[in-house]
Amino acid sequence: MTDAIPDLEIRHDAAERRFDATIEGRVSVANYRRVGDRLQIVHTEVPRELQGRGIAAALVAAVLAYAQANGLTVVPLCSYARAYMRRHPETRALLAPGAVV
């Protein structure tokens, strides 16, 4: 991870069902959908000029921390979220029954 953003401020926008961060005037997001006690991570997006700085990883980590803090299981529908959970086996305890990474 090069050029990591120190002190990245991630905001939870519950009304929009997303976690977001604004860097250099550009918004990066991790969108989710709540279905009962499951949190489906549906989309992660970082503007091209900000990629490679650990922003998407920080957003997905924030979603997973929120799920854990609220007793929710996770269904990673987004390919980035699945890849993140593959790279971080400690997060797999959050997987909903039947969900795969």
Secondary structure, DSSP 8 states (H G I E B T S, - for coil): --S--TT---EEEGGGTEEEEEETTEEEEEEEEEETTEEEEEEEE--GGGTTSSHHHHHHHHHHHHHHHTT-EEEE-SHHHHHHHHH-GGGGGGB-TT---
